[in-house]
Amino acid sequence: MCAKVSQQENKILTFSALLAAGFAVGGLILGLMVGSLVIVFDGVYSSVSLLLTLLSLAVSKYIQTPSAKEFPFGKAMLEPIVIAVKAAVILGVVGYSLHSAVSALFTGGRDIDTSVATLFGVVNVIGCGYAWWFIANRSRHFSSGLVEAESKQWQMDTLLSVAVTVGFVIAWIVTLSPLAEYAVYADPLMMCVMSVYFIKVPFDMLCGAMRELLMMSPDEDIRSKVGAGVVAVNKEARQQLELAGVIKVGRELRVNIDMHTENSGIIAVDDIERTRRSLARRLSVLPFDLQLNLNIAR
């Protein structure tokens, strides 16, 4: 990864960490004050996000340091490991919150101050929405699994804040209706609905990271673009090219290509280098660090 991209990644992760710290402290204090499971969950989620962001920032800086002796094949594998850890921790937080909400439903609900909770929800929507927009907008010009995972974290937090705010407004309306006695169930019920919905995002993150760690094929879009590049070069090359394998590991795209020789089994070095340059030129347009391997095959 070039120095400019690394610098951008560090700036984005630092910004995310500072903002997550503010939301974590505010959410935990207010949630405990008004007795809301949802707000406490938001504060806990922000605290976990802060720790995970600091982990991402540390790994991002570590990946940029040279250490060929310890990692002769590079440190790209560290990125999906961090993403897998983040996804697993978020799944744990969501699962525990769902358990707490179900318990509250069967023990009489929770009485909260909906006016204060609603105000907190509005502030959260604005702050989290801005963080999500800022990170997603800045990351459009370069590829980083760590920043993409960070964007998904803030996406979840934004949607969570929207759901919390709408839920508290509904709870406040219920308190003014003949069904006021059921308002105590609004908070744990919202937590149940949100927990079930938000399980999907970290689950998808975990599945994607595990696919990279197990070196499975990347998504169809990447495979089709690599295949198209190989086909285009194959029309110009003197040897027959065959895509042997392609995997994505973190920010690296590893492509293995077989060059089939003629009956003589001899390929000129100039032909190999010419083919390598052509492949590199076409595949480098993808937003990854290209690792190209050419294998001589009969």
C-alpha positions as CSV (number, residue, x, y, z in Angstrom):
1,M,0.0,0.0,0.0
2,C,1.4,3.4,-0.9
3,A,2.2,6.0,1.8
4,K,-0.7,8.3,0.8
5,V,-3.3,5.6,1.1
6,S,-1.8,4.5,4.5
7,Q,-1.9,8.1,5.7
8,Q,-5.6,8.4,4.7
9,E,-6.4,5.1,6.4
10,N,-4.8,6.2,9.6
11,K,-6.6,9.6,9.6
12,I,-10.0,7.9,9.0
13,L,-9.4,5.4,11.8
14,T,-8.2,8.1,14.2
15,F,-11.3,10.2,13.5
16,S,-13.5,7.2,14.0
17,A,-11.8,6.4,17.4
18,L,-12.3,9.9,18.7
19,L,-15.9,10.1,17.7
20,A,-16.6,6.6,19.1
21,A,-15.1,7.6,22.5
22,G,-17.6,10.5,22.7
23,F,-20.6,8.4,22.0
24,A,-19.4,5.6,24.3
25,V,-19.1,7.9,27.3
26,G,-22.4,9.7,26.6
27,G,-24.4,6.6,25.9
28,L,-23.3,4.7,29.0
29,I,-23.9,7.6,31.3
30,L,-27.3,8.6,30.0
31,G,-28.4,5.0,29.5
32,L,-27.7,4.2,33.2
33,M,-29.4,7.5,34.3
34,V,-32.7,6.9,32.4
35,G,-32.6,3.1,32.8
36,S,-32.8,2.3,29.1
37,L,-31.5,-1.0,27.8
38,V,-31.3,0.4,24.3
39,I,-29.2,3.4,25.2
40,V,-26.9,1.3,27.4
41,F,-26.5,-1.1,24.4
42,D,-25.7,1.9,22.2
43,G,-23.1,3.0,24.7
44,V,-21.6,-0.5,25.0
45,Y,-21.6,-0.8,21.3
46,S,-19.8,2.5,20.9
47,S,-17.3,1.4,23.6
48,V,-16.6,-1.9,21.8
49,S,-16.4,0.1,18.5
50,L,-13.8,2.3,20.1
51,L,-11.6,-0.6,21.2
52,L,-12.0,-2.3,17.8
53,T,-11.1,0.9,16.0
54,L,-8.0,1.3,18.1
55,L,-7.1,-2.3,17.2
56,S,-7.6,-1.6,13.5
57,L,-5.5,1.5,13.8
58,A,-2.7,-0.4,15.5
59,V,-2.8,-3.2,12.9
60,S,-2.9,-0.6,10.1
61,K,0.3,1.0,11.3
62,Y,1.9,-2.4,12.0
63,I,1.2,-3.6,8.5
64,Q,3.0,-0.6,7.1
65,T,6.2,-1.4,9.0
66,P,8.8,-3.6,7.3
67,S,9.3,-7.1,8.7
68,A,10.3,-9.4,5.9
69,K,12.0,-11.8,8.3
70,E,8.9,-12.4,10.4
71,F,6.4,-12.2,7.5
72,P,8.2,-13.3,4.3
73,F,4.9,-13.4,2.5
74,G,3.6,-10.0,3.8
75,K,1.1,-9.1,6.5
76,A,-2.0,-9.0,4.4
77,M,-3.5,-11.8,6.5
78,L,-3.7,-9.6,9.6
79,E,-6.4,-7.5,8.0
80,P,-9.1,-10.3,7.7
81,I,-8.0,-11.5,11.2
82,V,-8.9,-8.1,12.7
83,I,-12.2,-7.9,10.8
84,A,-13.1,-11.4,12.0
85,V,-12.3,-10.4,15.6
86,K,-14.4,-7.2,15.2
87,A,-17.4,-9.2,13.7
88,A,-17.2,-11.9,16.4
89,V,-17.1,-9.3,19.2
90,I,-20.1,-7.3,17.7
91,L,-22.0,-10.6,17.4
92,G,-21.3,-11.2,21.1
93,V,-22.5,-7.8,22.1
94,V,-25.7,-8.1,20.0
95,G,-26.4,-11.6,21.4
96,Y,-26.0,-10.5,25.0
97,S,-28.2,-7.5,24.4
98,L,-30.9,-9.7,22.9
99,H,-30.7,-12.0,26.0
100,S,-31.1,-9.0,28.3
101,A,-34.1,-7.7,26.3
102,V,-35.9,-11.0,26.4
103,S,-35.4,-11.3,30.1
104,A,-36.8,-7.7,30.6
105,L,-39.9,-8.6,28.6
106,F,-40.7,-11.5,30.9
107,T,-40.0,-9.5,34.1
108,G,-42.3,-6.6,33.6
109,G,-40.5,-4.4,31.1
110,R,-38.5,-1.2,31.9
111,D,-39.8,2.2,32.8
112,I,-37.7,5.0,31.1
113,D,-37.8,8.8,30.6
114,T,-38.8,8.9,26.9
115,S,-38.3,12.6,26.5
116,V,-34.6,12.5,27.5
117,A,-34.1,9.3,25.5
118,T,-35.6,10.8,22.4
119,L,-33.3,13.8,22.6
120,F,-30.3,11.5,22.9
121,G,-31.5,9.5,19.9
122,V,-31.7,12.6,17.7
123,V,-28.1,13.7,18.7
124,N,-26.9,10.1,18.0
125,V,-28.6,10.0,14.6
126,I,-26.9,13.2,13.5
127,G,-23.5,12.3,14.9
128,C,-23.4,8.6,13.7
129,G,-24.9,9.6,10.3
130,Y,-22.1,12.1,9.8
131,A,-19.4,9.6,10.8
132,W,-20.8,7.0,8.4
133,W,-21.1,9.5,5.5
134,F,-17.6,10.9,6.2
135,I,-15.8,7.5,6.3
136,A,-17.7,6.1,3.3
137,N,-17.1,9.2,1.3
138,R,-13.3,9.3,2.1
139,S,-12.8,5.5,1.4
140,R,-14.3,5.6,-2.2
141,H,-10.9,6.5,-3.6
142,F,-8.9,3.6,-2.2
143,S,-9.4,0.0,-1.0
144,S,-9.0,-0.9,2.7
145,G,-10.8,-3.7,4.4
146,L,-10.2,-2.0,7.8
147,V,-11.9,1.2,6.7
148,E,-14.7,-0.7,5.0
149,A,-15.3,-2.6,8.3
150,E,-15.3,0.8,10.1
151,S,-17.8,2.2,7.7
152,K,-20.1,-0.8,8.4
153,Q,-19.7,-0.3,12.2
154,W,-21.0,3.3,11.8
155,Q,-23.7,2.2,9.4
156,M,-25.0,-0.2,12.1
157,D,-24.7,2.6,14.8
158,T,-26.6,5.0,12.6
159,L,-29.4,2.6,11.8
160,L,-29.5,1.7,15.5
161,S,-29.8,5.3,16.5
162,V,-32.6,5.9,14.0
163,A,-34.5,2.8,15.3
164,V,-34.0,4.0,18.9
165,T,-35.3,7.5,18.2
166,V,-38.4,6.2,16.4
167,G,-39.0,3.7,19.1
168,F,-38.8,6.3,21.9
169,V,-41.2,8.6,20.0
170,I,-43.6,5.7,19.7
171,A,-43.2,4.9,23.4
172,W,-43.9,8.5,24.3
173,I,-47.1,8.4,22.2
174,V,-48.2,5.2,23.9
175,T,-47.8,6.9,27.3
176,L,-50.4,9.5,26.3
177,S,-52.8,6.8,25.1
178,P,-55.1,4.4,27.0
179,L,-52.4,1.8,26.5
180,A,-49.9,3.7,28.8
181,E,-49.4,0.7,31.0
182,Y,-47.7,-1.2,28.1
183,A,-45.1,1.6,27.5
184,V,-42.7,-0.2,29.8
185,Y,-42.3,-2.9,27.2
186,A,-41.3,-0.5,24.4
187,D,-37.6,-0.4,25.4
188,P,-36.9,-4.2,25.6
189,L,-39.1,-4.9,22.6
190,M,-37.1,-2.4,20.5
191,M,-33.9,-4.1,21.7
192,C,-35.2,-7.5,20.6
193,V,-36.2,-6.2,17.1
194,M,-32.9,-4.4,16.6
195,S,-30.8,-7.3,17.8
196,V,-32.4,-9.7,15.4
197,Y,-31.9,-7.2,12.5
198,F,-28.4,-6.2,13.3
199,I,-27.0,-9.7,13.6
200,K,-26.8,-9.9,9.8
201,V,-24.1,-7.2,9.3
202,P,-21.4,-8.6,11.6
203,F,-22.3,-12.1,10.5
204,D,-21.6,-11.1,6.8
205,M,-18.4,-9.4,7.9
206,L,-17.3,-12.6,9.7
207,C,-18.1,-14.8,6.7
208,G,-16.2,-12.5,4.4
209,A,-13.2,-12.5,6.6
210,M,-13.2,-16.2,7.1
211,R,-13.4,-16.7,3.3
212,E,-10.2,-14.7,3.0
213,L,-8.5,-16.5,5.8
214,L,-9.3,-19.8,4.2
215,M,-8.1,-18.5,0.9
216,M,-11.4,-19.1,-0.9
217,S,-12.4,-17.5,-4.1
218,P,-13.4,-13.8,-3.9
219,D,-16.7,-12.5,-5.1
220,E,-18.0,-12.8,-8.6
221,D,-17.2,-9.2,-9.5
222,I,-13.5,-9.5,-8.8
223,R,-13.2,-12.9,-10.5
224,S,-14.9,-11.6,-13.7
225,K,-12.7,-8.6,-13.9
226,V,-9.5,-10.6,-13.4
227,G,-10.8,-13.2,-16.0
228,A,-11.5,-10.4,-18.5
229,G,-8.0,-9.0,-18.1
230,V,-6.4,-12.4,-18.6
231,V,-8.5,-13.0,-21.7
232,A,-7.5,-9.7,-23.2
233,V,-3.8,-10.3,-22.6
234,N,-4.2,-13.9,-23.9
235,K,-5.2,-12.5,-27.3
236,E,-1.9,-10.6,-27.5
237,A,0.5,-13.1,-26.0
238,R,2.4,-15.8,-27.9
239,Q,1.7,-18.4,-25.3
240,Q,-1.7,-19.7,-24.1
241,L,-2.6,-18.2,-20.8
242,E,-4.9,-19.9,-18.2
243,L,-6.1,-18.4,-15.0
244,A,-5.1,-20.9,-12.3
245,G,-6.4,-19.2,-9.3
246,V,-7.3,-15.8,-7.7
247,I,-7.8,-15.0,-4.1
248,K,-8.2,-11.7,-2.1
249,V,-6.4,-11.5,1.2
250,G,-6.9,-8.2,2.9
251,R,-5.7,-5.5,0.6
252,E,-3.8,-7.9,-1.6
253,L,-5.1,-9.6,-4.8
254,R,-3.1,-12.8,-5.5
255,V,-3.4,-14.0,-9.1
256,N,-1.8,-17.2,-10.4
257,I,-1.6,-17.7,-14.1
258,D,-0.3,-20.7,-16.1
259,M,1.7,-20.1,-19.3
260,H,1.4,-23.1,-21.6
261,T,4.4,-23.7,-23.8
262,E,4.6,-25.2,-27.3
263,N,6.0,-28.7,-27.9
264,S,9.5,-27.5,-27.5
265,G,8.8,-26.4,-23.9
266,I,10.9,-23.3,-24.3
267,I,9.7,-19.7,-23.6
268,A,12.0,-16.7,-24.2
269,V,12.6,-14.5,-21.1
270,D,11.5,-11.4,-23.1
271,D,8.1,-13.1,-23.8
272,I,7.6,-13.8,-20.2
273,E,8.4,-10.3,-19.1
274,R,6.2,-8.8,-21.8
275,T,3.3,-10.9,-20.8
276,R,3.9,-10.1,-17.1
277,R,3.9,-6.3,-17.8
278,S,0.7,-6.6,-19.9
279,L,-1.1,-8.5,-17.1
280,A,0.1,-6.2,-14.5
281,R,-1.1,-3.2,-16.5
282,R,-4.6,-4.6,-16.9
283,L,-5.0,-6.0,-13.4
284,S,-3.5,-3.0,-11.6
285,V,-6.7,-1.0,-12.3
286,L,-8.4,-3.0,-9.5
287,P,-8.1,-1.3,-6.1
288,F,-5.8,-3.8,-4.6
289,D,-2.1,-4.5,-4.2
290,L,-1.5,-7.0,-7.0
291,Q,0.6,-10.1,-6.4
292,L,1.1,-11.7,-9.8
293,N,2.6,-15.2,-10.2
294,L,3.3,-16.7,-13.7
295,N,3.8,-20.4,-13.8
296,I,5.4,-22.2,-16.8
297,A,3.2,-25.2,-17.7
298,R,3.0,-27.7,-20.6
